[in-house]
Amino acid sequence: MTEKKKKKILIADDEDNIRFLYKEELEDEGYEVFLAANAEEAIAKAREEHPDLVTLDIKMPGMDGLELLGKLKKENNNVPVILCSAYGSYKQDFRVWSSDAYVVKSADLKELKSTIKEILISSGK
Amino acid sequence: MLDQKLSLEILKATTRIASSTPHLGQILSQIIDVVKNKMEIDACSIFLIDDAEKVSLQASSGYGDAGMANLSLNMGQGVTGWVARHKRTLALREAMQDPRFVYIPETVEEQFQSMLSVPILREDHCIGVVNAHTRDKRYFSPMEIVVLETIADQVAGSISNALIYSKNQMMIKELSILYDVSLAAQSTLNPELGLWVILSGITRGEAGGFNRAILFAVEGEELIGTMGLGPDSPEDAQRIWTDLGGEGKEYQIPQRVVSEEEKDEYSKSNFNKFAKTLRYPLKKNDNVLAEAALKRKIVHVENGEDHSLISEKFRQTFGVDSFAAVPLTAHEEVLGVILVDNRYNAKPITETSLHLLARFAAHAGWVLENSRLITKLVATNRELLSMKDQLIENEKLTVLGQLSAEVAHEIKNPLVSIGGFARRLRDKILPAPNPSLNHQDESVFNYANIILKETQRLERLLEDILTYPKTGDLNLETCNPGDLIAESLDTFQSVLQGQDVTIETCIQKDLDTVLIDPIKIKQVINNILSNALESMPHEGKIRISVYRVDEAEESPALSIRIEDSGGGIPDHALDNIFNPFFTTKKTGTGLGLSICRKIVENHGGTLRVENFKNKGVEVCILLPLKNSRDCTKKEYPSDGRPEKFAGDEI
């Protein structure tokens, strides 16, 4: 796999260590990973890097993940977005439905990884 | 006229009488002794006049065994009655020839020829008459007349004192009976016992003295026979009076308090059963009971045949013509009526006994009121206690909800980092099974593994907590109960490894589908199954039965029963099994059963745990089936709102 073929994944999360963990794990999986610590950074990185997939933490200071989801989808409706949250209660929020998946955060990233893989395949990227 | 010696003797004798005793009977018999001692006569009798102007025989001597019992004359009737009315002495040589003479067979007066009758006067009132009789026909000398008149004058004071004394004694007795009855009635918290005490007061010979008493309670528009006390039959009445030793038996305080055994005996009597069958409308101008209740006064019927409010049927029911009905009131409200009669001794109902009855009725009214208040109090108290429990439960859940959401959220992110890096650390050391691992690497591997395992445990705890407040959101689907169990067991099989546990299922055929959240219900079933498994670490049996329940007055429900053979829940834990965070396990959050119950309750169902000590536990889940037919929509939130946002794009 050459550098150019690597899929780009943008991760937005306000927790430094979580971002770091995701980056390490996803790079091991062979993705190119970009990080954003808040919504503004995420929007800028998305315009700049055109990621193949974005994962958003819902609870972030300032603009939260759900609002950010709306903004990102408005700019580019084709980018698949996975919502990551510490708990599942947002599943009932109707704004969640415009995301492509919802993953409850866990130390075990198996579910996140398989979801990313599935979405990338089904979106033909 | 009367010589000094004789008059002194009479004075001495009568003074001795006055100071010897306060009892009327003894005084009268002593007077007769004096008369017989001072005069040449064969028989002597004393009559006293009561409040009702009846001239009644009180004491006599010389008339023989059969003579003079219970003789009562009207004022002016016969020679004695004439003397009483005219306050004048009569000396008759041939008494029976006198036009004032009235022959009364019981008096056996025919054996006496002559008669001297003297009024006993006190402050110009005639309080009685003293008679002297002789068998031989003779004249009474003026001297004899003066002797008897002197004696009569001298004893008048003693007699009237004795009358006042006996009246006082009666009142004291009445008061003490009332006191005991009221004490007994009010010191018991058992209203039934209190009412029995009162009814027994009304019917005991030495107190109220009525033959029978029935208590009617006002219930809506009716008077309902509640309890009755009295003999079942004339034979029974005879037996009771013999047992009591006759009417004259001395009153004893301990008799007033009705024991539990007596109460049982009373309530089992035929008369009580008869009383309980009686019902009368509480309607104006309908019957005496309603009359007493509505007018709040004692109704005394002396002759039922002529009474407009007594029907023929009423008279037949009770078998008497004379009775009294007294209302029971408390706080201006009529609570019932007591009906009394003297069926067996046919004694007329006197004013005095009606007064006493009214006093008993006042007590009965308070006992009834007390009982009503106590019943209300007990019910309110019970309600309050259950409300308190509910409040505590609710508060616990609310606090849990708030606390858990906050804590969980703050903990989750660091936990993900710790666990995530521990995993990376471990995998860095051992990316794949590698036999060439050196000792140091193996230690580091193990350390990382411990961190990872512990993080996983914490994550499970958080998951449980975070599920807790959200169990209200149900994704309802129509499910086949059989499939549901089968799917639950499928996911469960892997846990079973290493344990010799058999699972038996018994699922009713042709069960209707049920509208539930299958994921949540499966979660419940799995939770209960794993509890069961943990109670049987080596071997055991689990039995799952699923069937439809059709109880009268309840809507049909689906019953899921899960029984195990794990020995049951220990006593100390039983109260707490639904308590969040309570657990007996080394590695458990304690949220399991409380979440299960909440899920089932959110489905409108119930979850009960039956504990069979030393045998096992049976968990019964009841899910209502009522929604299963009229709800065709596949999915909607638990509050029944349709999903209006479905399909909306943001």
Interface residues (C-beta under 8 A of the other chain):
Chain A: E15 N17 I18 F20 L21 E24 E25 K59 L69 G70 K73 A86 Y87 G88 S89 Q92 F94 R95 W97 S98 K105 S106 A107 D108 L109
Chain B: A408 H409 K412 N413 P414 L415 V416 S417 I418 G419 G420 F421 A422 R423 R424 L452 T455 Q456 E459 L462 L466 P469 K470 D473 P637 F645 D648 E649 I650
